[in-house]
Amino acid sequence: MKPSYRHFDVTVASIRPLSRHFTRVTFTGPDLHEWGWFGADQRIKVVLPGDIWRTYTIRAARPELREVDVDFVSHGLTGPATRWLAAAAVGDALGLIGPDATSGAEPDGYVWRPGDARTLLLAADETAVPAVAVILEGLPADATGHVFLEVPTSGDALPLHAPDGVKINWLPREELAYGEALVPAVTAWIDAWAAEWAPVEPIPSATPAPLPAAAIDEASGADAENTEYEILWEVPEQAASADLYAWLAGEAGAITGLRRHLVRERGVDRKQVAFMGYWKLGRSEN
Ligand SMILES: Cc1cc2nc3c(=O)[nH]c(=O)nc-3n(C[C@H](O)[C@H](O)[C@H](O)COP(=O)(O)OP(=O)(O)OC[C@H]3O[C@@H](n4cnc5c(N)ncnc54)[C@H](O)[C@@H]3O)c2cc1C
């Protein structure tokens, strides 16, 4: 069987600012009718000039038009991806490593597996807003849950389509440090949830448990290189049959803090939670 992911040559078809920090880039390419997007938080690699790759999320795909959208976050000019974005122009060539619809393989390269959980918790910073947006668009109409999204400023709250039972909380960071808006809001929600549904005596956090070595989901060949990138990546293969399914993605330090609270202090089963450090402060992806 062919690998589930492969390289696609693409060029920039359009660049559209969505807010001060989000920019939608639409790519087009001769083979994109063979792009195999199925939704959720499906990740890809953007291969920049110089063969530098970065991990992004498919925000939308229209294989019939040979188009793929990626929403990029600008974070200054500190990394190759944001430097590329700042200078990007229609017609620029680059590569995408993405799902191959002709491979015949099962869909992979995604984490979202809520099983039959009745309550959904999604917590993310701006880098995972594109993934959350797609996940929300794919939820059944009767889904219920809470979404916490930390973004740089209030102007970065994007229009999202979610079922009525899913409450979206935008958390502008403004002058705060990364995670300082997200972590307290999610912690408070978890505490309220645990008090009602899973009464576990909080365990003092004076001696935090050592974190496991980065567990990299190698389901997709696209992420094989990530083994050198020591960030928290702990995702259940199949969600436990439980009331709660939580999907947490963002800056690695913030997600690590949330993991400690959920698992150690609140006793939440790790099979109910996907913990994903999407990036790490002070560290390049590769
Ligand atoms: C599964 C997955 C899906 C992702 N999806 C998206 C997506 O759809 N859109 C998106 O914009 N990002 C997404 N990301 C995050 C993206 O891969 C990183 O932000 C990436 O490191 C940016 O590359 P860079 O070349 O700009 O910076 P790097 O060279 O990787 O890093 C350079 C410096 O910038 C810092 N840095 C990196 N990212 C940020 C940031 N967002 N804010 C502040 N400082 C930062 C690093 O800590 C480092 O100090 C995703 C990551 C993963 C793992």
The ligand as an ORCA input file, in Angstrom:
! r2SCAN-3c Opt
* xyz 0 1
  C       0.023     19.416     15.095
  C       0.360     20.902     14.954
  C      -0.480     21.729     14.243
  C      -0.185     23.097     14.134
  N      -1.036     23.896     13.410
  C      -0.748     25.225     13.257
  C      -1.596     26.067     12.458
  O      -2.572     25.616     11.832
  N      -1.279     27.394     12.397
  C      -0.180     27.913     13.035
  O       0.064     29.120     12.926
  N       0.631     27.129     13.787
  C       0.392     25.797     13.891
  N       1.231     25.011     14.616
  C       2.369     25.638     15.313
  C       3.551     25.886     14.387
  O       4.069     24.626     13.918
  C       4.657     26.614     15.181
  O       4.212     27.839     15.650
  C       5.917     26.746     14.355
  O       7.015     26.529     15.202
  C       6.141     28.114     13.747
  O       7.332     28.025     12.978
  P       8.355     29.231     12.871
  O       9.332     28.860     11.810
  O       7.605     30.518     12.723
  O       9.058     29.271     14.300
  P      10.184     28.266     14.897
  O      11.427     28.333     14.061
  O       9.613     26.924     15.117
  O      10.484     28.945     16.282
  C      11.260     30.178     16.359
  C      10.928     30.869     17.665
  O       9.574     31.290     17.605
  C       8.874     30.760     18.741
  N       7.501     30.419     18.311
  C       7.099     29.412     17.501
  N       5.761     29.474     17.320
  C       5.326     30.543     18.045
  C       4.070     31.141     18.258
  N       2.962     30.686     17.657
  N       3.997     32.228     19.055
  C       5.123     32.745     19.627
  N       6.358     32.237     19.449
  C       6.446     31.152     18.671
  C       9.660     29.532     19.188
  O       9.481     29.310     20.554
  C      11.087     29.948     18.878
  O      11.618     30.722     19.923
  C       0.980     23.649     14.737
  C       1.833     22.782     15.430
  C       1.535     21.440     15.547
  C       2.484     20.529     16.292
*
